[in-house]
Amino acid sequence: MNDYLLRYRPVLEQRGLRLATIATYLTDVGQYLDWLSETRGLLPEQAQDADAQGYCEFLLASEHQLRPRSYGKYSPTTVRRKLKSVTRFYDFLFGENPC
C-alpha cells in the first residue's frame, strides 16, 4: 500500500465505515493512483482536470479484469462510484471537507 493510502485509511476508519467500504475506497483510489503514475507520470497533487477526464474515459472505454478470469467494461454505476472515491480522496489530500 502506498503512502497516500496509508495516510488516507485512518481518515476512513475514523468515519466509522465498514471494513468492506474502506477496502473498496482504497482499491478505487489505488487503481487511480496507479493509472495516474503509469499513464501520465504524475503524482496526485500534479493532476489537472484533463487527467481526471482521461481517467473517466479510461474507465468507460477499456476492458478491465472484473473478477478472476473475467474481463469486461465497468458499468456506469461502478464508474461513478470509483470517481466519487477519487473525489473524496482529493478532498482529504487538499484538506477540503475530509471525506
Buried (B, 14 or more C-beta within 10 A) or exposed (E): EEEBBEEBBEBBEEEEBEEEEBEBBBEBBBBBBEBBEEEBEBEBEEBEEEBBEBBBEBBEEEEEEEEEEEEEBBEEEBBEBBBEBBEBBBBBBEEEEBE
